[in-house]
Each structure stands twice: as structure tokens, then as C-alpha cells.
């Protein structure tokens, strides 16, 4: 939510005489600009967006201010699709205006509430953080940079580790060995996929490795902790 300082500062004409205003709250963390713009439009037009039509959101005359109404709309938006699934952050820039959401309208637990100004970050880092890949098996976002990629350079398969593991496993099996790529159909070795993922996420001190020792360590990790392949289709 931002306040208008008048047409002299680039503000809207219809609110020219209502400034100076302050920006008190922003929502960020959208996967792309289009998603953010759609959210902004819906927030400004709660009676027009089809996402909120079932709520019939209207400002209560003499009972709530404009900012109270906007916060109420926001509390409803963050609990409906597609926004309730996104890793968003509610950033209160002006703590004096902070108002906690009612218990019945609290956003999902993965949506963060922060206070203070947004800190500038390195462009390369912020660009990486604003891009979210989508798993080609469950079609959900991949948040932790632990996606598996096909070794075929012409194939663009991306998948959660747990999703591809479940895809490879047969009844009664607990540790994948190999399987057919869901997209290009080539045979993929599970150990090769894991090593490729580890190579992307960690900077190795040396390029040399003892293959046998790594394979033993890798198999032991999956056998000792088999929870990694459970709940593949659970909501994020």
C-alpha cells in the first residue's frame, strides 16, 4: 500500500489533494512480474477480480478506514489461490501502521511477515532468488535448489528429488537405482543424478573423487533416512 504525494510527484490526479502519504506495506516474493501485477490489480479491485467474488468485499462505511479495508482485503487474498501457495513476504515499512491479522484470517504459515525497509541486494543474487523452477512431475515450485535434471542436454526435465524417486521406484523398493526419464525416455542412473545435483549446489575442493566410497556413502544416506521419498504429493 502506498500513499500519493500529488501530481507534482507523479501521483494520481484523483488523489492529488490527499497527500502527502507514506508507503506503509508491500508484498513481495512473486515468481515473476506478471504474477505481481495481477496481485496488485486484484488488491486494488477486489470487487472485480473473480478470485474474491465469493466474498463480496466492500468497505464498511464509518466502520473502517481505507487502510483498514486494504488490510482486510489482503488478509483474504493471501488465503485463496493462487496466492496462498506462493512464498510471499508481507513487509511492513511503517511499524506504526502495523495491524495483526485476525486469527480467522491469518495467512498460511509459510508466508513471512517482516518489518523495516527492504534492503538492497546484489543484482545477481536477487535475480536468482526471484526465479522459481517448476517440477515437471507434480507441477509445484522447487524452492530449495535441490531439483534433479536430466543428463540429456536436449532434455529440459526438472523435478523434485522426492518426485523423481517415487517415479523410479517399483512396489517394495526403497532406494532407486535407475529409471526412464519422464520426458525424453532415456535411462537415467540415480547415482549419476544425485552426483550432478550435489555438484551444482556445493563447491568442491577438488574435482577428484573416489567413486566407490561416494556410492557407499550415498546408499547409506538413503537407507538410514528414507523419509525423503514420502509425501511427494503433499501441498507445499
Secondary structure as UniProt FT lines:
FT   HELIX           7..9
FT   HELIX           13..18
FT   STRAND          25..28
FT   HELIX           33..44
FT   TURN            46..48
FT   TURN            50..51
FT   HELIX           53..55
FT   TURN            61..63
FT   HELIX           66..77
FT   TURN            78..79
FT   TURN            81..82
FT   HELIX           83..85
FT   STRAND          89..92
FT   HELIX           95..97
FT   HELIX           103..105
FT   TURN            109..110
FT   STRAND          112..115
FT   HELIX           123..129
FT   STRAND          133..134
FT   TURN            136..138
FT   STRAND          141..142
FT   STRAND          147..149
FT   TURN            153..154
FT   STRAND          158..160
FT   HELIX           161..168
FT   TURN            171..172
FT   STRAND          178..180
FT   TURN            182..184
FT   STRAND          187..189
FT   HELIX           190..201
FT   HELIX           211..224
FT   HELIX           226..229
FT   TURN            232..233
//
